[in-house]
Amino acid sequence: MVNWELKGCCERDQVVFITTIGVFTVVILALWRTFLLTPFKLITVFLHEASHAIACKLTCGRVDGIRVDADEGGVTETRGGIYWVILPAGYLGSSFWGMVLILASTNLLTARIAAGCFAAALFIVLFVAKNWLLRGLSIGFIVFLAVVWILQEYTKLRILRYVILFIGVMNSLFSVYDIYDDLISRRVNTSDAEKFAEVCPCPCNGVAWGVIWGLISFSFLCGSMYLGLVILS
């Protein structure tokens, strides 16, 4: 039976899981403005743009290219598809992938699968990337994941799960921050939320949609911690 009520919480694995997320959160916030986190921020931007691309393909559209810029911005060039599905997919999709990575870190097998799928996705992006920064970022992370995998399999450094967890936590935190910075704290007429407000019949402006998306994004982070504890119970 699944322990949805978390009776008997918390055992050693659950304590390690929550403690590690807490430590990673503190480290990420402490290093937020430093260059050390830049590659991980750019990976979050990539997942944001990739989510737009996936939504486009799932709604029968065409993806012409993806780019990620050094200023932590990005663009996905699409044709067709369902616009009101594609627009929110960036912010919500990157939050969803953060949750997936956090949950994948609870087990070595799922961490291996996540690392393999992530590397495969980065390899595919090499063929649709519109700038060399994204190509270099993809190659760099493929090499990084390969090195971590080799260390996991052939040395005593059992770090694969923690690397996947770190990327998941980083992605979740950056997604929430990005929504606040882009959509709530300042109003940008070209933002996804403002464009969504124009096509959605609901009486909400871009800031309101930013708040809604922010709450959903934060719920993904909270949900990943809860489900992680359930998996480890």
WOSULBEL-V228297 format. One record per pair of residues at least 12 apart in sequence whose ideal C-beta (glycine too) atoms are under 7 Angstrom apart, sorted by the first residue. I is the first residue (numbers start at 1). J is the second residue. D is the distance in whole Angstrom. If there is no record, write none. Layout:
BEGIN
I,J,D + I,J,D
END
This chain:
BEGIN
2,230,6 + 3,230,6 + 3,233,4 + 4,230,6 + 6,229,6 + 6,230,7 + 6,233,6 + 9,229,6 + 9,233,7 + 10,229,7 + 13,232,5 + 14,229,5 + 14,232,5 + 14,233,7 + 17,106,7 + 17,228,5 + 17,229,7 + 17,232,6 + 18,225,7 + 20,162,7 + 20,165,6 + 21,169,6 + 21,225,6 + 24,165,7 + 24,166,5 + 24,169,5 + 25,169,6 + 25,173,7 + 28,169,7 + 28,170,6 + 28,173,6 + 39,137,7 + 39,140,7 + 40,167,7 + 40,170,5 + 41,72,6 + 41,174,6 + 42,68,6 + 42,72,7 + 42,137,5 + 43,137,7 + 43,141,6 + 43,167,7 + 44,94,6 + 44,170,7 + 44,171,5 + 44,174,4 + 44,175,7 + 45,68,5 + 45,72,6 + 45,74,5 + 46,68,5 + 46,134,7 + 46,137,7 + 47,93,7 + 47,94,4 + 47,97,5 + 47,171,6 + 48,74,6 + 48,90,4 + 48,91,7 + 48,93,7 + 48,94,4 + 49,66,5 + 49,68,7 + 49,74,4 + 49,76,5 + 49,90,7 + 50,66,7 + 50,121,7 + 51,89,5 + 51,90,5 + 51,93,2 + 51,94,6 + 52,76,4 + 52,78,7 + 52,86,6 + 52,89,5 + 52,90,5 + 53,66,6 + 53,76,5 + 54,89,7 + 54,93,7 + 55,85,5 + 55,86,5 + 55,89,4 + 55,93,7 + 56,78,4 + 56,81,4 + 56,86,5 + 59,81,4 + 59,82,4 + 59,85,5 + 59,86,7 + 60,80,7 + 60,81,6 + 61,78,5 + 61,79,6 + 61,80,4 + 61,81,2 + 62,78,7 + 62,79,4 + 62,80,6 + 63,76,7 + 63,78,6 + 63,128,6 + 64,77,4 + 64,78,7 + 64,79,6 + 65,77,5 + 65,128,6 + 65,130,4 + 66,125,6 + 66,128,6 + 66,129,6 + 66,130,6 + 66,134,7 + 67,129,7 + 67,130,4 + 67,131,5 + 67,134,6 + 68,133,6 + 68,134,4 + 68,137,6 + 69,133,7 + 70,133,6 + 83,199,6 + 84,196,6 + 84,199,5 + 84,200,6 + 87,192,5 + 87,195,6 + 87,196,4 + 88,192,7 + 88,196,6 + 88,213,6 + 90,192,6 + 91,175,6 + 91,178,7 + 91,179,5 + 91,192,7 + 91,213,5 + 91,217,6 + 92,213,6 + 92,216,6 + 92,217,7 + 94,171,6 + 94,175,5 + 95,172,6 + 95,175,4 + 95,217,4 + 95,220,4 + 96,220,6 + 97,171,6 + 98,168,5 + 98,171,4 + 98,172,4 + 98,175,6 + 98,220,7 + 98,221,7 + 99,172,7 + 99,220,4 + 99,223,6 + 99,224,4 + 101,114,6 + 101,164,5 + 101,167,5 + 101,168,3 + 101,171,7 + 102,165,6 + 102,168,4 + 102,169,6 + 102,172,7 + 102,224,4 + 102,228,6 + 103,224,6 + 103,227,6 + 103,228,6 + 103,231,7 + 104,164,6 + 105,161,5 + 105,164,4 + 105,165,4 + 105,168,6 + 106,228,5 + 106,231,5 + 106,232,6 + 108,161,6 + 111,160,5 + 111,161,4 + 111,164,5 + 112,160,7 + 114,164,5 + 115,145,5 + 115,149,6 + 115,160,6 + 115,164,6 + 118,145,7 + 119,142,5 + 119,145,5 + 122,138,4 + 122,141,6 + 122,142,5 + 123,142,6 + 125,138,5 + 126,138,6 + 148,160,6 + 148,163,5 + 172,220,7 + 172,221,4 + 172,224,7 + 175,217,5 + 176,214,6 + 176,217,5 + 176,218,5 + 176,221,7 + 179,210,6 + 179,213,5 + 179,214,4 + 179,217,6 + 180,214,6 + 183,206,6 + 183,207,7 + 183,210,3 + 183,213,7 + 184,207,6 + 184,210,4 + 184,211,6 + 184,214,6 + 187,206,6 + 187,207,6 + 191,206,6 + 193,206,4 + 193,209,4 + 193,210,5 + 193,213,7 + 194,206,4 + 196,209,6 + 197,209,6
END
